[in-house]
Amino acid sequence: MEQPRFFIPALEGVRALAALGVLTAHVAFQTGAGWQWLWGRLDLWVAVFFALSGFLLWRRQALAARQDVGGVRPSVGRYYRARFVRIMPAYWLVVVTVLLLFPGGQRLSWEGVLSNLTLTQVYVPLSLTDGLTQMWSLSVEGAFYLLVPLAAWVLWGLRGKRARWRIPTIGVVCALFLGWAWVSLGQVWEPLGDLNGQMQFPAFIPWFGVGMLLAEVWADCFLGLREHRGVKALVQVGWLNPVVVAVLFLVAAQPFMGPAAFVEPSPRAFALRMVMGVEIAFFCVAPLVVGPVGARHRILCSGVLQALGRWSYGIFLWHLVVLWAAFQILGVPLFSGHTLGVWVVTVVVTVPLSAASYALVEEPLRRRLRAWEARRVVAASGGEAAAAPEAIVAAPSVTVEAALESAPGATVAAPAEA
Protein backbone atom coordinates (compact mmCIF):
# COMPACT_ATOMS: atom_id res chain seq x y z
CA MET A 1 0.00 0.00 0.00
CA GLU A 2 1.37 3.41 -0.97
CA GLN A 3 1.97 5.53 2.11
CA PRO A 4 1.23 9.24 2.62
CA ARG A 5 4.12 11.69 2.69
CA PHE A 6 5.50 13.79 5.52
CA PHE A 7 5.29 17.08 3.64
CA ILE A 8 1.93 17.68 1.98
CA PRO A 9 2.15 20.69 -0.37
CA ALA A 10 -1.62 20.92 -0.84
CA LEU A 11 -1.96 21.98 2.80
CA GLU A 12 -0.08 25.17 1.92
CA GLY A 13 -2.73 25.86 -0.72
CA VAL A 14 -5.53 25.34 1.80
CA ARG A 15 -3.76 27.68 4.18
CA ALA A 16 -3.68 30.33 1.44
CA LEU A 17 -7.41 29.99 0.73
CA ALA A 18 -8.19 30.19 4.43
CA ALA A 19 -6.10 33.35 4.85
CA LEU A 20 -7.82 35.04 1.91
CA GLY A 21 -11.20 33.91 3.20
CA VAL A 22 -10.64 35.50 6.59
CA LEU A 23 -9.29 38.68 4.99
CA THR A 24 -12.41 38.84 2.81
CA ALA A 25 -14.66 38.43 5.83
CA HIS A 26 -13.04 41.41 7.53
CA VAL A 27 -13.16 43.59 4.43
CA ALA A 28 -16.83 42.77 3.90
CA PHE A 29 -17.67 43.57 7.52
CA GLN A 30 -15.80 46.88 7.69
CA THR A 31 -17.15 48.10 4.36
CA GLY A 32 -20.72 47.13 5.19
CA ALA A 33 -20.96 44.88 2.14
CA GLY A 34 -24.25 43.29 1.22
CA TRP A 35 -24.89 39.61 1.82
CA GLN A 36 -23.44 39.82 5.33
CA TRP A 37 -25.30 36.60 6.11
CA LEU A 38 -22.81 34.90 3.78
CA TRP A 39 -19.65 36.98 4.18
CA GLY A 40 -19.86 36.74 7.94
CA ARG A 41 -19.64 32.96 7.76
CA LEU A 42 -16.23 33.10 6.13
CA ASP A 43 -14.97 33.34 9.70
CA LEU A 44 -15.36 29.55 9.73
CA TRP A 45 -12.09 29.36 7.82
CA VAL A 46 -10.61 29.75 11.30
CA ALA A 47 -11.68 26.16 11.95
CA VAL A 48 -9.47 25.08 9.06
CA PHE A 49 -6.48 26.91 10.51
CA PHE A 50 -7.04 25.36 13.93
CA ALA A 51 -7.41 21.90 12.39
CA LEU A 52 -4.19 22.40 10.43
CA SER A 53 -2.43 23.27 13.69
CA GLY A 54 -3.90 20.18 15.32
CA PHE A 55 -2.79 17.93 12.48
CA LEU A 56 0.70 19.31 11.89
CA LEU A 57 1.69 19.60 15.54
CA TRP A 58 0.13 16.34 16.72
CA ARG A 59 1.26 13.89 14.06
CA ARG A 60 4.75 13.48 15.51
CA GLN A 61 3.09 12.48 18.79
CA ALA A 62 0.82 10.04 16.95
CA LEU A 63 3.77 8.47 15.15
CA ALA A 64 5.91 8.30 18.28
CA ALA A 65 3.13 6.51 20.18
CA ARG A 66 2.96 3.86 17.47
CA GLN A 67 6.76 3.51 17.18
CA ASP A 68 7.52 3.52 20.89
CA VAL A 69 10.94 2.05 21.60
CA GLY A 70 12.20 2.38 25.14
CA GLY A 71 9.82 5.25 25.92
CA VAL A 72 11.56 7.77 23.61
CA ARG A 73 9.38 10.87 23.07
CA PRO A 74 9.71 13.89 20.78
CA SER A 75 11.74 16.66 22.42
CA VAL A 76 9.57 19.13 24.34
CA GLY A 77 12.29 21.78 24.48
CA ARG A 78 12.86 21.60 20.74
CA TYR A 79 9.13 21.87 20.16
CA TYR A 80 8.73 24.99 22.33
CA ARG A 81 11.75 26.69 20.77
CA ALA A 82 10.39 26.07 17.29
CA ARG A 83 6.95 27.42 18.23
CA PHE A 84 8.40 30.54 19.85
CA VAL A 85 10.63 31.42 16.90
CA ARG A 86 7.85 30.66 14.42
CA ILE A 87 5.26 32.86 16.12
CA MET A 88 6.58 35.60 18.36
CA PRO A 89 9.19 37.71 16.46
CA ALA A 90 6.93 38.48 13.50
CA TYR A 91 4.00 38.96 15.88
CA TRP A 92 5.90 41.44 18.05
CA LEU A 93 6.80 43.48 14.97
CA VAL A 94 3.12 43.98 14.15
CA VAL A 95 2.10 44.65 17.76
CA VAL A 96 4.77 47.31 18.24
CA THR A 97 3.78 48.93 14.94
CA VAL A 98 0.14 49.15 16.01
CA LEU A 99 0.92 50.33 19.55
CA LEU A 100 3.08 53.13 18.19
CA LEU A 101 1.02 54.24 15.20
CA PHE A 102 -2.64 53.46 15.90
CA PRO A 103 -4.65 55.83 18.12
CA GLY A 104 -6.37 52.86 19.77
CA GLY A 105 -3.03 51.27 20.58
CA GLN A 106 -1.76 54.45 22.16
CA ARG A 107 -4.83 54.58 24.43
CA LEU A 108 -4.43 51.03 25.75
CA SER A 109 -3.85 50.57 29.46
CA TRP A 110 -0.60 48.97 30.58
CA GLU A 111 -2.53 45.74 31.17
CA GLY A 112 -3.75 45.88 27.58
CA VAL A 113 -0.27 46.55 26.22
CA LEU A 114 1.22 43.71 28.27
CA SER A 115 -1.53 41.29 27.26
CA ASN A 116 -0.98 42.05 23.57
CA LEU A 117 2.77 41.55 23.91
CA THR A 118 2.31 38.23 25.71
CA LEU A 119 -0.54 36.81 23.61
CA THR A 120 -2.89 36.78 26.60
CA GLN A 121 -5.42 39.32 25.33
CA VAL A 122 -8.38 36.93 25.53
CA TYR A 123 -7.83 36.76 29.29
CA VAL A 124 -7.77 40.56 29.81
CA PRO A 125 -11.04 42.45 29.19
CA LEU A 126 -10.94 45.42 26.77
CA SER A 127 -7.43 44.60 25.53
CA LEU A 128 -8.32 44.10 21.86
CA THR A 129 -7.62 47.21 19.79
CA ASP A 130 -7.84 48.35 16.16
CA GLY A 131 -5.33 46.54 13.99
CA LEU A 132 -4.94 43.73 16.52
CA THR A 133 -8.49 42.48 17.07
CA GLN A 134 -7.75 39.38 15.01
CA MET A 135 -5.09 38.32 17.48
CA TRP A 136 -7.68 36.76 19.79
CA SER A 137 -7.43 33.59 17.73
CA LEU A 138 -3.65 33.58 17.91
CA SER A 139 -4.04 33.85 21.67
CA VAL A 140 -6.29 30.78 21.53
CA GLU A 141 -3.74 28.96 19.36
CA GLY A 142 -1.02 29.95 21.82
CA ALA A 143 -2.84 27.99 24.51
CA PHE A 144 -2.98 24.98 22.20
CA TYR A 145 0.74 25.25 21.46
CA LEU A 146 1.52 25.31 25.17
CA LEU A 147 -0.72 22.36 25.97
CA VAL A 148 0.32 19.97 23.19
CA PRO A 149 3.16 18.44 25.29
CA LEU A 150 0.79 18.08 28.25
CA ALA A 151 -1.79 16.32 26.08
CA ALA A 152 0.95 14.08 24.71
CA TRP A 153 2.03 13.22 28.26
CA VAL A 154 -1.55 12.40 29.29
CA LEU A 155 -1.99 10.09 26.29
CA TRP A 156 1.50 8.57 26.44
CA GLY A 157 0.10 5.51 28.18
CA LEU A 158 -1.87 4.79 24.99
CA ARG A 159 1.06 3.69 22.87
CA GLY A 160 2.16 0.58 21.11
CA LYS A 161 -0.75 -1.85 20.91
CA ARG A 162 -2.89 0.48 23.03
CA ALA A 163 -2.57 3.27 20.47
CA ARG A 164 -5.87 2.16 18.94
CA TRP A 165 -7.60 3.81 21.91
CA ARG A 166 -6.18 7.24 21.14
CA ILE A 167 -8.75 8.07 18.47
CA PRO A 168 -11.86 7.32 20.59
CA THR A 169 -10.30 9.11 23.57
CA ILE A 170 -9.63 12.30 21.63
CA GLY A 171 -13.06 12.05 20.01
CA VAL A 172 -14.86 11.84 23.36
CA VAL A 173 -12.97 14.85 24.71
CA CYS A 174 -13.89 16.90 21.62
CA ALA A 175 -17.54 15.91 21.92
CA LEU A 176 -17.63 16.93 25.58
CA PHE A 177 -16.26 20.38 24.83
CA LEU A 178 -19.04 21.05 22.32
CA GLY A 179 -20.98 21.93 25.46
CA TRP A 180 -18.52 24.65 26.52
CA ALA A 181 -20.87 27.39 25.24
CA TRP A 182 -23.23 26.70 28.15
CA VAL A 183 -20.47 27.15 30.74
CA SER A 184 -20.67 30.44 32.65
CA LEU A 185 -17.14 31.49 33.55
CA GLY A 186 -18.44 33.80 36.27
CA GLN A 187 -20.14 30.91 38.01
CA VAL A 188 -17.00 28.78 37.80
CA TRP A 189 -14.90 31.58 39.31
CA GLU A 190 -16.22 35.09 39.89
CA PRO A 191 -13.12 37.00 38.62
CA LEU A 192 -13.67 35.35 35.22
CA GLY A 193 -17.13 36.86 34.85
CA ASP A 194 -15.93 39.68 32.56
CA LEU A 195 -14.33 37.31 30.05
CA ASN A 196 -16.04 36.07 26.91
CA GLY A 197 -16.15 32.29 27.24
CA GLN A 198 -16.65 31.95 23.49
CA MET A 199 -13.12 33.32 22.94
CA GLN A 200 -11.35 30.90 25.28
CA PHE A 201 -9.30 27.90 24.24
CA PRO A 202 -11.66 25.20 25.63
CA ALA A 203 -14.42 26.41 23.31
CA PHE A 204 -12.30 25.51 20.27
CA ILE A 205 -10.98 22.13 21.35
CA PRO A 206 -13.26 20.40 18.78
CA TRP A 207 -11.62 22.40 15.96
CA PHE A 208 -8.10 21.52 17.08
CA GLY A 209 -9.30 18.02 17.87
CA VAL A 210 -10.42 17.21 14.34
CA GLY A 211 -6.86 17.90 13.19
CA MET A 212 -5.47 15.72 15.97
CA LEU A 213 -7.82 12.91 15.00
CA LEU A 214 -6.70 13.17 11.38
CA ALA A 215 -3.10 13.03 12.59
CA GLU A 216 -3.87 9.77 14.38
CA VAL A 217 -5.54 8.35 11.27
CA TRP A 218 -2.64 9.54 9.12
CA ALA A 219 -0.13 7.86 11.44
CA ASP A 220 -1.96 4.53 11.17
CA CYS A 221 -1.96 4.82 7.40
CA PHE A 222 1.65 5.97 7.23
CA LEU A 223 2.84 2.97 9.21
CA GLY A 224 0.44 0.56 7.49
CA LEU A 225 -1.29 -0.37 10.77
CA ARG A 226 -4.90 0.39 9.82
CA GLU A 227 -6.48 1.61 6.61
CA HIS A 228 -9.45 3.53 8.12
CA ARG A 229 -11.58 2.74 5.09
CA GLY A 230 -14.60 4.51 6.55
CA VAL A 231 -12.75 7.83 6.83
CA LYS A 232 -11.20 7.44 3.40
CA ALA A 233 -14.57 6.64 1.84
CA LEU A 234 -15.89 10.06 2.89
CA VAL A 235 -13.22 11.87 0.87
CA GLN A 236 -12.55 9.37 -1.90
CA VAL A 237 -14.17 11.40 -4.71
CA GLY A 238 -11.78 14.32 -5.15
CA TRP A 239 -14.01 16.76 -7.03
CA LEU A 240 -16.81 16.29 -4.51
CA ASN A 241 -14.91 17.64 -1.49
CA PRO A 242 -14.88 21.34 -2.50
CA VAL A 243 -18.56 21.02 -3.35
CA VAL A 244 -19.26 19.67 0.13
CA VAL A 245 -17.27 22.54 1.69
CA ALA A 246 -19.25 25.11 -0.33
CA VAL A 247 -22.55 23.55 0.71
CA LEU A 248 -21.47 23.52 4.36
CA PHE A 249 -20.66 27.23 4.18
CA LEU A 250 -24.11 27.89 2.71
CA VAL A 251 -25.78 25.85 5.44
CA ALA A 252 -23.74 27.71 8.06
CA ALA A 253 -25.06 31.00 6.67
CA GLN A 254 -28.69 30.12 7.35
CA PRO A 255 -30.65 31.98 10.06
CA PHE A 256 -30.85 29.00 12.42
CA MET A 257 -27.06 29.27 12.84
CA GLY A 258 -27.48 32.58 14.64
CA PRO A 259 -26.34 36.12 13.75
CA ALA A 260 -23.41 36.75 11.44
CA ALA A 261 -20.89 39.60 11.26
CA PHE A 262 -19.05 38.91 14.52
CA VAL A 263 -22.12 39.16 16.75
CA GLU A 264 -21.96 36.94 19.84
CA PRO A 265 -24.31 33.98 19.27
CA SER A 266 -26.44 32.08 21.74
CA PRO A 267 -24.92 28.93 23.29
CA ARG A 268 -26.97 26.76 20.94
CA ALA A 269 -25.89 28.73 17.86
CA PHE A 270 -22.27 28.69 19.01
CA ALA A 271 -22.33 24.91 19.46
CA LEU A 272 -23.82 24.55 15.97
CA ARG A 273 -20.98 26.66 14.59
CA MET A 274 -18.48 24.44 16.30
CA VAL A 275 -20.04 21.38 14.66
CA MET A 276 -20.13 23.12 11.28
CA GLY A 277 -16.51 24.17 11.68
CA VAL A 278 -15.51 20.58 12.43
CA GLU A 279 -17.21 19.42 9.25
CA ILE A 280 -15.70 22.17 7.10
CA ALA A 281 -12.23 21.55 8.52
CA PHE A 282 -12.57 17.80 7.98
CA PHE A 283 -13.51 18.13 4.30
CA CYS A 284 -10.76 20.70 3.71
CA VAL A 285 -7.96 18.75 5.38
CA ALA A 286 -8.87 15.04 5.29
CA PRO A 287 -8.82 14.66 1.48
CA LEU A 288 -5.24 15.95 1.49
CA VAL A 289 -3.85 13.82 4.31
CA VAL A 290 -5.75 10.53 4.11
CA GLY A 291 -7.43 10.77 0.71
CA PRO A 292 -6.20 9.10 -2.48
CA VAL A 293 -2.40 9.34 -2.39
CA GLY A 294 -2.10 9.79 -6.13
CA ALA A 295 -4.39 12.83 -6.21
CA ARG A 296 -2.57 15.78 -7.78
CA HIS A 297 -4.45 18.83 -6.34
CA ARG A 298 -3.17 21.04 -9.14
CA ILE A 299 -4.87 24.23 -7.96
CA LEU A 300 -3.77 23.89 -4.35
CA CYS A 301 -0.25 23.04 -5.45
CA SER A 302 -0.02 25.88 -7.96
CA GLY A 303 2.83 28.34 -7.56
CA VAL A 304 0.56 31.21 -6.53
CA LEU A 305 -1.25 29.33 -3.76
CA GLN A 306 1.97 27.73 -2.54
CA ALA A 307 3.54 31.17 -2.17
CA LEU A 308 0.47 32.61 -0.47
CA GLY A 309 0.44 29.61 1.86
CA ARG A 310 4.04 30.27 2.89
CA TRP A 311 3.15 33.91 3.53
CA SER A 312 -0.19 33.20 5.18
CA TYR A 313 1.02 33.94 8.70
CA GLY A 314 2.09 37.39 7.55
CA ILE A 315 -1.27 37.84 5.82
CA PHE A 316 -2.96 37.03 9.12
CA LEU A 317 -0.73 39.40 11.07
CA TRP A 318 -0.81 42.42 8.76
CA HIS A 319 -4.14 42.42 6.95
CA LEU A 320 -6.09 44.49 9.50
CA VAL A 321 -3.31 47.08 9.63
CA VAL A 322 -3.44 47.31 5.84
CA LEU A 323 -7.24 47.31 5.84
CA TRP A 324 -7.20 50.36 8.11
CA ALA A 325 -4.74 52.05 5.72
CA ALA A 326 -6.88 51.10 2.70
CA PHE A 327 -9.71 53.32 3.91
CA GLN A 328 -7.23 56.20 4.21
CA ILE A 329 -5.75 55.53 0.78
CA LEU A 330 -9.15 55.44 -0.93
CA GLY A 331 -10.59 58.25 1.18
CA VAL A 332 -13.74 56.33 2.12
CA PRO A 333 -15.24 55.90 5.60
CA LEU A 334 -16.05 52.64 7.34
CA PHE A 335 -19.28 50.85 6.42
CA SER A 336 -19.75 52.99 3.29
CA GLY A 337 -19.45 50.28 0.66
CA HIS A 338 -16.61 50.24 -1.92
CA THR A 339 -16.00 46.63 -0.92
CA LEU A 340 -14.21 45.54 -4.09
CA GLY A 341 -11.85 48.51 -4.13
CA VAL A 342 -10.98 48.13 -0.45
CA TRP A 343 -10.47 44.39 -0.92
CA VAL A 344 -8.10 44.91 -3.87
CA VAL A 345 -6.01 47.50 -2.03
CA THR A 346 -5.87 45.33 1.08
CA VAL A 347 -4.71 42.28 -0.86
CA VAL A 348 -2.27 44.16 -3.08
CA VAL A 349 -0.52 45.74 -0.09
CA THR A 350 -0.82 42.84 2.37
CA VAL A 351 0.70 40.17 0.12
CA PRO A 352 4.08 41.84 -0.51
CA LEU A 353 4.24 42.97 3.12
CA SER A 354 3.65 39.38 4.19
CA ALA A 355 6.27 38.14 1.74
CA ALA A 356 8.76 40.58 3.26
CA SER A 357 7.87 39.35 6.75
CA TYR A 358 8.51 35.77 5.65
CA ALA A 359 11.78 36.55 3.85
CA LEU A 360 13.27 39.00 6.35
CA VAL A 361 11.95 37.86 9.73
CA GLU A 362 10.25 34.46 9.83
CA GLU A 363 12.45 32.27 7.62
CA PRO A 364 15.87 33.68 8.62
CA LEU A 365 15.11 33.13 12.31
CA ARG A 366 13.86 29.60 11.65
CA ARG A 367 17.03 28.82 9.67
CA ARG A 368 19.15 30.09 12.54
CA LEU A 369 17.22 27.97 15.00
CA ARG A 370 17.63 24.86 12.85
CA ALA A 371 21.37 25.51 12.57
CA TRP A 372 21.61 25.99 16.35
CA GLU A 373 19.65 22.77 16.96
CA ALA A 374 22.00 20.93 14.60
CA ARG A 375 25.02 22.22 16.50
CA ARG A 376 23.47 21.05 19.77
CA VAL A 377 22.96 17.55 18.34
CA VAL A 378 26.56 17.41 17.14
CA ALA A 379 27.83 18.64 20.51
CA ALA A 380 25.67 16.13 22.38
CA SER A 381 26.99 13.28 20.20
CA GLY A 382 30.57 14.11 21.09
CA GLY A 383 31.32 16.02 17.91
CA GLU A 384 30.45 13.32 15.42
CA ALA A 385 28.95 14.69 12.23
CA ALA A 386 26.16 12.16 11.95
CA ALA A 387 24.71 9.21 13.80
CA ALA A 388 25.25 5.73 12.47
CA PRO A 389 22.34 4.27 10.48
CA GLU A 390 21.96 1.58 13.13
CA ALA A 391 21.36 4.24 15.78
CA ILE A 392 18.70 5.88 13.68
CA VAL A 393 16.86 2.60 13.25
CA ALA A 394 17.05 1.98 16.97
CA ALA A 395 15.33 5.30 17.79
CA PRO A 396 12.45 5.68 15.33
CA SER A 397 10.78 8.53 17.23
CA VAL A 398 13.95 10.61 16.79
CA THR A 399 13.87 9.82 13.09
CA VAL A 400 10.25 10.95 12.92
CA GLU A 401 11.06 14.27 14.54
CA ALA A 402 14.03 14.90 12.28
CA ALA A 403 12.02 14.05 9.19
CA LEU A 404 9.20 16.37 10.18
CA GLU A 405 11.61 19.21 10.94
CA SER A 406 13.43 18.78 7.63
CA ALA A 407 10.27 18.84 5.51
CA PRO A 408 9.68 22.36 4.12
CA GLY A 409 6.79 23.92 5.98
CA ALA A 410 5.85 20.66 7.62
CA THR A 411 5.51 22.05 11.11
CA VAL A 412 4.39 25.55 10.19
CA ALA A 413 0.92 26.12 11.54
CA ALA A 414 0.05 29.63 10.40
CA PRO A 415 -2.81 30.93 12.52
CA ALA A 416 -5.76 32.93 11.37
CA GLU A 417 -8.78 34.36 13.03
CA ALA A 418 -12.34 35.49 12.69
N, C-alpha and C positions, 0 to 999 in steps of 0.2 A: 504494500500500500504506500503510495506517495505521501510523504509527510509535509506538513506546513512549514514555512520558513520562519526564521527568527525575525528578520526585518520584513515588514509588509508595507511596500510603498503606497498602496491604495489608502492606507490609513492617513497618510499625509494629505491626500486629496480630500478625504472626509473632513479632516481638520480645517482645511481651507474653506470648504462649503459652510461649515459650522460658523467659522469666524465671520464670513460675509453675511450669513443669516442673522447673526446677532447684531452686527453693524447696521444692517437694514432695519431691524426692529427698532433700534434707537433713533435712526434717522426718521423713520415713519412716525414715531411717537413725538419727537421734538418739532417736527414740521406740521403736525396735525393732519397727516395724510388720511384720506378716506380709507374705508375698509379696515379700520382699526381692529375689528373683530378677527381679521385674518393676520394682519401684520403683528399684532400683539402676541400671537401664538408662536412667532418665530423665536421667542425666548426659550422654547423647548429644545432648541439646539444646544442649550446648556447641558441637557441630559446626555447628549452625545459626547461632549467634552468630558463630563464626569465619568462616563462609561469608558472612554479611552484611557483616562487616568487609572481607573480600576483595572483595566486589562493590562496595560503596559507595565504598571508598577507591581502587579500581583503575580504575573506569570512566572517570574523567577522563583517566587515562593511555592507556586504550584508544582513547578518542575523539581525543585529541591525536595519537596515532600515525597515525590514519587521516586527520586533517585537517592534517597537517604543512605549514606554510607558513614557509619561511625558518628552520626549526629551532626555532620557538618552543615552549617546554615550560611546563607548569603550574609555578607558583612553589613552590619547595621551602620557602623561608622562611615563606610564608603557610600552607603545609600544616602545618609543624611548630608554628607558633603556634596554629593551630586545634586540633590534637591536644592540645597542652599544656593549653590553657584548657578544652577539653572534658573532659579526664580528671583532671588532678591536683588542682585545688582541692577538688572534692567528695570525692575519694579521701583527701586529707590530713585533711579534717574527720573522717572515719570512723576513720582510723588513729590520730589523736591521741586521739579518744574512747576507743578500745580500749586504747591504751597507758596512759592515765590511770586508767581505771576497771576494767579486767579484771585479775584476779590474774596470769593468764598473760602479759599484756602488760607488767606491772610486773616480771616475772622475766626478761624477755628480756635477752640480752647487748647490748652497744652495737652489735656487728655485726648482730644481729637487728633492733634498732631502726632502724639506718641502712638495712638492706636493705628493710625495710617502707616506709620513707619514700621510697625511691628506686625502688621497684618492681623490685627485683632479688632478691627472696626465693627464687626458684627456683635461684639460683646460690650461696646461702649455706645450708649444712645447718642444720637445727633452727631455722629462722627463722620458720616458720609457727606461729601461736598462735591460741588460741580467739578467735572473732569475726573473724579475718582469714584463716582457712585457705583460703577461696575465692579469695583474691587471687592464688593461683598462676597462674590462667588469665589474669588481667589482666596479670601479669608476662609471660606468653607473648605476649599481644596487644601489649604494649609493644614487644617485639622486632620484631613485624610492623610496627607503626607506624614504627619507626625505619628499617626496611629497605625500605619501599615506594619511597622515592626512589632507593635503590641499585638495586633491581630494575628500576625504570623506566629508569635510566641504562644498565643492561646490555642491556635490550631495545630501547633507542632506535634501534639500527640497523635493527630490523624495523619500519619505518614506511612509509607510502605504499603502494606496490604490494607491498612485502615484508611488510606487516602480516598477510597470510594465514598466515605461519609462526609467529605469536605463539601461537596456540592449540596446535599440536602441541608447541612448545617448552615451554610451561608444563605441558602434560600429561605430558611425559616427565619433567620435574623432579619433579612430584608422585608419579609412579609410582616413581621411584627412592627417594624418601624414605619410601615404605611399608616399606622395609627398615630404617629407623632403629632399630627395636626390638631388632635383633640387634647393634647397635653398643655396645661396652663403652667407656664414657667413660674408665675407668681405664686401659685399654690404649691409648687414643688419647693421653692425657696423665695421668700418675699423680695430680696434684693434683685431678683431676676425679672420682676414684674414689668419693668420698662423695656425689656428686650423683645424683639419680634421673633417668636419661636419658629416662624416659617423661613427664617434666614439663618438658622443654626445647622451645624453639621448633621445632627441625628435625623433631621427632616429629609436629608438627601442620601441617606445610606442606601435606599433602593437603587438610586441611579449609579452610585459607585459599585454597588453590589452586582448589578447586571454585568459590568465589565469584569469583576472578579470571577463570577460564574463562568463567563466565556473564557477567562484565562485557565480555569480548571478544566474545562472541556478541551481547550486547545492543547493543554499539557498531556491529557490522555491520548489525544490524536497524535501529537508529536512523538510520543514514546510508543505508539502502537498498542496501548493498553486497552482502550475501549474506543469504539467508533462513534458512539452517540448518534445513531442513525435518526432518531426522532428529531434532534436539534438540526441536523443537516438537512432533513427533509423539508423543514420550514423555509430554508433559504436556498434550496437546490436550483430553482429556476431564476437565473441571474437577472433577466429583464424585469421580473415581477417585483423585486425588492424595492426599487425606487418608486414604483407605483404604490406599493403598500405604505411606504413612508409618506407619500403625498396624501393618500387617503387618511392616514392617521392624523396628519396636520389639519386636514379639513374637519375631521371629527372633533379634534381638540378645540377648534374655533367655534363650535356650536354653543348656544346659550347655556345649556345644562352644565357646561364646564366652568361656569362662573365668569366674572368680568375679565376683560382683557386690559391691555395697556398699563401693566404694572400696578393694578389695583389689588389690594390684599383680598384674597378669596376667603370664602367660608371654609371650615375644616373639611367638609365633604368635597367641595370643589378642589381644594388643595390636594386631597388624597387622590382624586380622579386624575389630576395633572401628574402626580407622581406615577400612577399606573400608565398613563399615556406616554410619559417620558421614558419609562422602562421599555415600552413597546417600540417607540421610535428609535431609541438607542440600540435595541437589539437588532432591528432590521437595517440599521446603518452599519453596525460593526460586525455582527455575526457572519454575514455573507463573505466578509473579507478575511476572517480569521479561521472559520471552520467550514466555509462553503467549498465549492469545487476548486481544487487546488490549481487546475489548469486555467481558470478564468483569468482573462487578461485585464479587465477594468481599464480600458484605454483612456476614458475621460479622466478618471481619478488619477491615473498615472501620467497624464499629460504634463509637459514641462511647466505650463502656467500654474496648474493646481499643485504640483509638487513644490514649486517655489513659494506659492502663497501658504502652503502648509508649513514649510520651514519658518516662514515669517509670521505665522499665525499668533504666536505669543505677543509679538510686537503690535500686531493689529489689535489684539485685545487691549493691550496697555494704552495705546495712543489714540484709539479712534474717537473717544469722547473729547479729548483735548482738541483734536482736529475738527470734530463736529462743531464745537464751540467756535473755533476760528472760522469755519465755513460760513456761519451766519454773518460774521463780521466782513468777510471777503465779499459776499454777495449783497450785503447791505439789506438783509431781510430779517424781520423779528421772528421769535419763536412762535410756533403754532400758526404760521401764516401761509402754509402751503409751500410751493416751490420744492417739492419733495425730490424730484428727479435731479434738479440742479444741485441741491445740497448733497444728495447721495453721491453724485459724480465728483464733486469737489472733495468730499470726505474720503472717498476711495483713492482718488488720484494723489492726494497728499499723504494719506495714511500708509499706503503700500510702500513707497520709497523710504519713508521714515522708519517703517518696520524693518525693511531690508537693511537699513543702516544700523539699527539696533542689533540685528542678528549678526552682521558682519563686524561691527566694531566693539560690541559689548558681550553679547551672549556666547557666540562661538569662540572668540579668543580666550575667554575665561574658562570655558569647558575644555578647550585644548590644553590649557595650562594645568587644569586639574587632572586631566588624564595623564599628562606627562609626570606630574608629581606623584600620582598613584603608582605609575610604572616604576618610578625611582624607589618608592617605598617597598614594592614587591621585590625589586632587585636587592635592596639593602637587607630585607628580611630573609632572603634566601642565601645570604652570605656573599653577595656580589656576583652570583652566577647570572648569566644573561637570560637563560630560559630554563624552565623546568623540564625534566626528562619526560618523554611521552608516557612512560609507565606511571609517573606521578600524576599526570593529568587524568589518566584512566582511573586511577585509584580515588580521585576526588571529583566526581562528576558534578557536584553542586558548584565547585569553583569554576569548572569549565563552563557551566551554564551562565554564571555571572559574567565571566570574561567575554563570552560570545554575545551576550545581550549588550554589554558596554561597547563592544567593538562595532556593533551594527549601527549604521548611520541613522540617527533619529530614533533608535529603538526604544530608548527610555525617556524620550521627550514627551511630556504630557502637557501640552500648552493649554492653559485654562481659558475659559471664556465665561460669560456671565449673561444675566438677563436684565 
